[in-house]
Amino acid sequence: MPLGIGRLALLAALALSSPATAGETIHVKIDKMMFDPPKVSAHVGDTIEWANHDFVVHTATARNKDWDVTIPVNGTGRVTLKRAGDVAYFCRFHPIMTGEIAAAP
């Protein structure tokens, strides 16, 4: 049974509009005033998720000012990477806490 032009157009539109594969979630633990691991590799579209196991609030603040995430006690914070490149970050409240993300295309 042949498909009509309308059905072919609908099938083509559905194929083109299918959702893209979601990026990976990379987990970073905050414990004892440190990001663990301190350096991660990721790709554009991946999400970095920080889980705060300390007794104080922290931030993950990009040195290039791309993002500033507040991470509550016993909570999480996340950012989805929008461009490639190396990004150094730190905690605004505790600047000795540092990390780095290497984001590939």
Secondary structure, 3 states (H helix, E strand, C coil): CCCCHHHHHHHHHHHHCCCCCCCCEEEEEEECCEEECCEEEEECCCEEEEEECCCCCEEEEECCCCCEEEECCCCEEEEECCCCEEEEEECCCCCCCEEEEEEEC
